[in-house]
Amino acid sequence: MQYDLQGMFSAADVDREDLSMPDHPRPWCPYPEGRSVQSLLEAADEAQRGGDLVAAGNWYVYAARLGDVGARERLSALLSSIEDLSVAGDADATALLAGIMLIAGSDLSRARALFLEAAAQGVPEAKRGMGFMLNSGVGGPKDLAEANAYFQSAMEGGDSYAAYNLAVNVKVGAGAKPDLKKYMDLLRFAAREGLPEACALLGDELSAVDRDVEAFQWYLRAAKSGHAPAMFVVGCWYRGGIGTQVDGVQAIRWFLSMLDRGNADGIHQANDLARYMTADQVREGGRLAGREVEAELLIGSHGQ
């Protein structure tokens, strides 16, 4: 099926409110856009000191998704307490317990049962988790149509990850009829909520129809939340002046920032670019990335 992607965008598309996000009384919702691993860990530690172990666990989950090994260890340390809260009837704790088990890849059939239990009590994250397990066939049978129903329900409860997952399925016709308009509405919803995967994908869609200025802003938003492929795009676009002004300092910054995600794909680009920049410019890029040592290595490699 061929789609007219250009025709799916209007001048106000990025700001248009197609879907609404309900209020979130829980402190870990919505997605903590632009927050560093350190700030997530600090939020988790503060919640734990205050006795809110479910909030602490959810902050640790966010940090773990950004690759922090220590956050995974802290989640493991909380497991017994979260289990106790789940047994006592805390539905949010039950959803978190299932999520921790899914991250660890342990007892997936039980994790699926826990997601189902918490989903029945209306927890959006549990509905999304159940949708994921049905979508991938993890811990039990695969059912794409039912997965989409769970994603839809989770999204209506304010879960931007669920909106993104549903968008991907709707685009390719997985468990649903392909629907490009619904795909774009769901994708914009998730991107507006700051979900980095959605911001990056919306950037891809805008770039595909030559709306590079808007695409750049979505890539940059994803990069600020630690999305490594978006960091690479932002670095390249700053270097080439695509959708923005040429800025070698910012290009170096984002190529080096990829190292925070354990991704060294930008080092070669940074090294090539550094040969055409002054030592002070490279140092400033390194400072912005928090990678001063690596910046000095770039400078040294070119005898600057």
Legacy VTK file of the C-alpha trace (Angstrom):
# vtk DataFile Version 3.0
C-alpha trace
ASCII
DATASET POLYDATA
POINTS 304 float
0.000 0.000 0.000
1.354 3.444 -0.967
0.712 6.407 1.302
0.818 10.131 0.546
2.785 11.180 3.622
3.037 14.795 2.466
-0.740 14.975 2.396
-0.947 13.804 5.996
0.726 16.980 7.305
-0.705 20.460 7.577
1.161 23.546 8.724
-0.202 23.164 12.256
0.267 19.428 12.591
2.997 19.498 15.196
0.908 21.628 17.567
-2.534 20.231 16.825
-4.219 18.470 19.761
-5.783 15.331 18.294
-5.820 13.430 21.585
-5.819 14.633 25.166
-3.690 13.500 28.071
-5.449 13.099 31.426
-3.996 14.421 34.652
-1.415 12.189 36.346
-1.626 12.010 40.130
1.271 9.546 40.174
4.670 11.294 40.273
6.378 9.098 37.668
3.852 10.002 34.957
4.040 11.225 32.244
7.361 10.349 30.619
10.216 12.262 32.351
11.341 14.083 29.240
14.897 15.386 29.104
15.888 14.124 32.552
19.338 12.705 33.099
20.002 9.309 34.630
21.357 11.078 37.704
18.173 13.098 38.189
16.061 9.946 37.813
18.155 8.156 40.417
17.838 11.121 42.759
14.046 11.118 42.335
14.004 7.391 43.065
16.169 7.746 46.158
13.990 10.601 47.455
10.814 8.568 46.905
12.367 5.599 48.679
13.372 7.735 51.647
9.788 8.997 51.767
8.454 5.449 51.849
6.948 5.467 48.336
8.559 2.308 47.002
6.322 2.102 43.947
7.344 5.591 42.829
10.982 4.745 43.557
10.735 1.586 41.503
9.218 3.391 38.537
11.962 6.029 38.597
14.545 3.229 38.674
12.819 1.607 35.679
13.251 4.821 33.681
16.935 4.968 34.629
17.390 1.304 33.734
15.898 1.947 30.311
18.599 4.553 29.789
21.185 1.849 30.418
22.079 2.462 34.061
23.296 -0.810 35.575
22.995 0.529 39.111
19.277 1.177 38.586
18.772 -2.480 37.700
20.574 -3.493 40.873
18.419 -1.174 42.970
15.292 -2.584 41.341
16.406 -6.074 42.325
16.919 -4.889 45.896
13.347 -3.538 45.963
11.790 -6.677 44.539
10.816 -8.307 47.841
9.179 -5.129 49.173
7.296 -4.562 45.921
6.100 -8.167 46.070
4.749 -7.550 49.593
2.860 -4.467 48.406
1.433 -6.427 45.489
0.223 -9.210 47.773
-1.385 -6.538 49.972
-3.470 -5.413 46.991
-1.529 -2.449 45.580
-2.308 -2.610 41.853
0.481 -0.173 40.926
2.927 -2.401 42.799
1.604 -5.441 40.926
2.176 -3.694 37.588
5.670 -2.645 38.666
6.491 -6.165 39.859
5.475 -7.556 36.474
7.569 -4.899 34.740
10.644 -5.728 36.799
10.218 -9.401 35.951
9.867 -8.541 32.275
13.045 -6.430 32.337
14.889 -9.294 34.038
13.396 -11.867 31.666
12.401 -14.043 34.622
9.187 -16.064 35.133
7.511 -14.418 32.164
4.307 -16.435 32.439
3.839 -15.088 35.983
4.702 -11.573 34.801
1.959 -11.882 32.210
-0.534 -13.008 34.860
0.441 -10.062 37.068
0.006 -7.610 34.202
-3.432 -9.100 33.558
-4.366 -8.742 37.236
-3.265 -5.101 37.447
-4.771 -4.265 34.059
-8.143 -5.483 35.323
-7.798 -2.872 38.077
-7.205 -0.123 35.522
-3.443 0.466 35.777
-2.321 1.936 32.413
1.231 0.559 32.631
-0.190 -2.905 33.237
-2.446 -2.602 30.202
0.535 -1.571 28.122
2.609 -4.431 29.554
-0.148 -6.914 28.781
-0.359 -5.483 25.289
3.385 -5.932 24.838
3.266 -9.566 25.923
0.326 -10.298 23.637
1.989 -8.394 20.813
5.242 -10.354 21.078
3.922 -13.684 22.330
6.020 -13.441 25.499
4.854 -15.552 28.426
1.922 -16.962 26.469
0.070 -16.916 23.138
0.390 -14.059 20.670
-2.745 -12.064 19.823
-2.185 -8.812 17.927
-5.804 -7.675 17.924
-6.095 -8.115 21.680
-2.709 -6.440 22.133
-3.999 -3.405 20.268
-7.102 -3.298 22.477
-4.866 -3.174 25.554
-2.652 -0.507 23.976
-5.735 1.566 23.147
-7.066 1.290 26.696
-3.652 2.154 28.182
-3.341 5.160 25.903
-6.763 6.379 26.988
-5.398 6.187 30.528
-2.516 8.475 29.562
0.247 6.020 28.611
2.351 7.457 25.792
4.348 4.243 25.307
1.085 2.445 24.564
0.154 5.118 22.018
3.502 4.635 20.302
3.158 0.839 20.255
-0.346 1.105 18.839
0.830 3.611 16.221
3.487 1.188 14.965
0.937 -1.627 14.684
-1.663 0.536 12.960
0.849 1.720 10.377
1.807 -1.788 9.255
-1.582 -3.384 9.791
-0.562 -5.652 12.679
-3.781 -6.797 14.319
-5.632 -3.888 12.730
-6.436 -2.426 9.355
-3.652 -0.096 8.140
-4.726 3.466 8.873
-2.208 6.208 8.156
-4.274 9.019 9.663
-4.710 7.154 12.933
-1.008 6.263 12.849
-0.039 9.930 12.564
-2.507 11.016 15.264
-1.159 8.406 17.672
2.439 9.214 16.800
1.944 12.952 17.322
0.219 12.263 20.642
3.134 10.163 21.918
5.691 12.654 20.588
3.973 15.627 22.218
4.163 13.763 25.507
7.947 13.637 25.028
8.414 9.912 24.362
11.841 9.895 22.650
11.091 6.963 20.331
7.991 8.762 19.093
9.805 12.099 18.702
12.500 10.416 16.603
9.978 8.559 14.443
7.979 11.745 13.878
11.247 13.358 12.817
11.713 10.541 10.299
8.230 11.083 8.883
8.697 14.843 8.575
12.125 14.413 7.007
10.641 12.019 4.452
8.408 14.833 3.156
11.218 17.439 3.236
10.023 19.274 6.341
13.503 19.349 7.751
13.155 22.354 10.082
10.307 20.657 11.960
11.991 17.271 11.748
15.126 18.687 13.343
13.173 19.954 16.351
11.692 16.516 16.978
15.073 14.823 16.587
16.570 17.331 19.026
13.779 16.670 21.519
14.454 12.937 21.302
18.198 13.496 21.645
17.709 15.502 24.838
15.974 12.461 26.335
18.886 10.164 25.531
17.786 8.634 22.213
21.145 7.660 20.673
20.055 7.414 16.980
18.469 10.868 17.291
21.689 12.192 18.825
23.532 10.957 15.757
21.052 12.623 13.388
21.227 15.891 15.331
25.017 15.823 15.198
24.997 15.202 11.448
22.393 17.876 10.798
24.259 20.467 12.869
27.393 19.563 10.923
25.666 19.888 7.538
23.180 22.664 8.328
20.126 20.508 7.616
16.995 21.940 9.216
19.162 24.282 11.303
22.253 26.481 11.127
25.678 24.880 10.793
27.121 24.567 14.302
30.243 22.449 14.752
30.252 22.875 18.523
26.756 21.433 18.828
27.645 18.655 16.386
30.612 17.626 18.545
28.394 17.836 21.611
25.845 15.373 20.290
28.351 12.974 18.748
30.120 12.754 22.120
26.853 12.592 24.073
26.123 9.270 22.408
28.799 7.773 24.657
26.445 8.255 27.604
24.237 5.601 26.021
27.152 3.237 25.419
27.122 4.089 21.719
30.404 5.075 20.060
29.016 5.503 16.535
29.561 9.268 16.691
33.271 9.148 17.531
34.414 8.803 13.919
32.175 11.723 12.913
33.458 13.840 15.793
37.064 13.014 14.940
36.627 14.008 11.300
34.868 17.230 12.255
37.406 18.202 14.912
40.197 18.557 12.347
38.380 21.601 10.908
37.658 23.241 14.269
39.707 25.181 16.771
40.751 23.547 20.022
38.454 25.915 21.943
35.471 24.923 19.813
36.113 21.214 20.364
36.542 21.809 24.089
33.224 23.665 24.230
31.477 20.771 22.489
33.043 18.385 24.980
32.015 20.588 27.898
28.393 20.684 26.736
28.413 16.903 26.452
30.119 16.405 29.800
32.906 14.672 27.847
35.902 16.933 28.402
38.404 14.047 28.412
37.203 12.752 25.059
37.338 16.278 23.628
40.978 16.589 24.677
41.706 13.282 22.966
40.144 14.640 19.752
42.269 17.768 20.006
45.408 15.739 20.677
44.807 13.440 17.729
45.038 16.431 15.386
47.911 18.185 17.142
45.819 21.271 17.856
LINES 1 305
304 0 1 2 3 4 5 6 7 8 9 10 11 12 13 14 15 16 17 18 19 20 21 22 23 24 25 26 27 28 29 30 31 32 33 34 35 36 37 38 39 40 41 42 43 44 45 46 47 48 49 50 51 52 53 54 55 56 57 58 59 60 61 62 63 64 65 66 67 68 69 70 71 72 73 74 75 76 77 78 79 80 81 82 83 84 85 86 87 88 89 90 91 92 93 94 95 96 97 98 99 100 101 102 103 104 105 106 107 108 109 110 111 112 113 114 115 116 117 118 119 120 121 122 123 124 125 126 127 128 129 130 131 132 133 134 135 136 137 138 139 140 141 142 143 144 145 146 147 148 149 150 151 152 153 154 155 156 157 158 159 160 161 162 163 164 165 166 167 168 169 170 171 172 173 174 175 176 177 178 179 180 181 182 183 184 185 186 187 188 189 190 191 192 193 194 195 196 197 198 199 200 201 202 203 204 205 206 207 208 209 210 211 212 213 214 215 216 217 218 219 220 221 222 223 224 225 226 227 228 229 230 231 232 233 234 235 236 237 238 239 240 241 242 243 244 245 246 247 248 249 250 251 252 253 254 255 256 257 258 259 260 261 262 263 264 265 266 267 268 269 270 271 272 273 274 275 276 277 278 279 280 281 282 283 284 285 286 287 288 289 290 291 292 293 294 295 296 297 298 299 300 301 302 303
